[in-house]
Amino acid sequence: MKSALWAWVFALPWTLFALFWESGVLSIWSDRNSAASSLEIAFGAFFAIFGLPFVAIGFWLMWKPIGVMRKARDTAYGLTDLRLFRVVEGRKRVVASVALDQMGPMDRTEQADGWGDLRIQTHSHYDTDGDRVVERFEVVGIPDVARLERLILENRTAPR
């Protein structure tokens, strides 16, 4: 979430400048400038169309943190004695899981308050260039992430 909020630091001035640009260009068609030449109107139309993607990108960047918050709200994690799974609700329900016996090394990132992320290596392979690609199952934004890691390790070593 924090990284998505940084998008606002960039998106807000970007969007404001793009809207300022558009308003300046569109002012050619206002009543005050009714005597604008056809060349000025042509340039105004060109620059108005040129500025639209920048306005769209600005609104998209400003929407990103809201989208991240909605995705976080709609994500649930579960741990059983056999699997760790993630369910993300949205337009489509996306379910992903990994068996405990298929888990490799884990990396835990933890804040001072105990919230954090757990990245679990599931397998690796080599791509067509010969580079090693590591697949991970990520559990993000979890309160007391150390407890989750401990529960996974206990369940992995428990007899079936």
N, C-alpha and C positions, 0 to 999 in steps of 0.2 A: 504494500500500500504506500509506503514512504517513497519508493521509487516512482510510483505513478503520480504522486502529488508533486514531484519535481517537474513533471510535465507542465504543470500550471505556471511555474516560474517562467518557462519559455512560451507557453501557449497564450497566456494573457497578453503580453505586449505584442506578440505576433498577430493575434486576432484583432487587437485594437488598431494596430498599424494597417492591417489589411482592410478593415472597415473604414478607417480614415482615408485610405487610398481610394476605395470605391466611392465614398461620399464626395471626394474631391473630383473624381472623374465624372460622376453622374451629375455634378452641379452644372455641367455644360447645358443640360436639358432643362434646367430650372427656369422660372419666369424671368429671373434677373438677367440671364444670358440668352435671351431669345434672339439676339442679333448675332449669334455665333455663326461662323462661316461653315461651309460644308466640309472643309478640311478639318476644322476643329471638331466637328461632330463625328467625322470618320475616326479621328484619333481617339476621341472620347469613347466611341463604341469599341474600338480595338482594345484600349487599356481597361475598359470595364470588363470585357470578356477575359482579358489576361489576368485580372485580379481575382476573378471568381474562384479558381482553384486554391488560391492562398487563403481566402475566407473559409472555404470548405476544410482545408487542412487545419486551420486554427480551431474551428468548431470541433473537428474530430479529436484534436489534441486535448481540448478542454473536456471532452466527453470521456476520455480514457480513464481518469481516476474514478469516475462514476461507474463505468463498466467493470473496473477491477473490484470496487466495493460490492457491486451486485453479484459478481461471480463468487467472491468470498462468502457472501451471505448464502448463496445457493449451493455451496459445496459442503459435503459431509464426508467424514472418514470413519471407517469401521475396522476393528481388529477382532478376528476370531482366532481359534487355536490353529487354524490352517492357513488363513489368508489375511492380507491387509488390502482394503479396497477403498476407492474414492468414487463418490457419486456427485455429479454436477448436474443440477437441474437448469433448464433454460428452455429455448425453443425445442431442443432435443435433450433427452436424458443421456448423459455420457457416463458409463460405468467402466472403471479400470481397476484391475486387481493384480496382485502378485502373491504367489504362494510363498509361505515362510521358508520352505526348503530351497527356493530359487533365489533367495536374497544373498547378496554378497556384502562387501564392506559398506558401512554407513557413515555419512558425514552429517554432523549436527551443528547447526548454527543457532545460538541461543542468546537472547537479550537478557539484560539484568533482571527483568521481571519474570523470566521463565518462558516467555513466548518464543517460538522459533520455528525452524524448518528442519526437516529430516530428508536427506537425499540418499536413496538406497540403490546401490548398483545391482542391476538384475542380470545383465550379461554384456558381453562385448564381442565385436567382430571387426574385421578389416574391410574397408571399403575398396572400391575399384582402384584407387590410387595407392593402396597399401597402408593408409593411415588407420590407426586404431580408433574405433568409435565405441564409446561406452554408453550403454542404455541405462537410464536411471528412472526410478519411481520416486516422485517427489510428493512430500506431505508438507504443505506450507501453512504458516499462520496458526500454529498449534499452541494452546496454553500448556505449560508444563511438558515441553517436548522431551526433556530428559526422562520423564516417567514413561512416555510412549516408547522411547528407545529401549529402556529397561524391560518393558513388557514384551517387546518383540524379541529381545535376546533371550528372555526366560522361556517364551513359547517355542523358539527355535530349538532350544536345547532340551525341552521337556520331552519325555518319552511319549510315544503315541499309543 
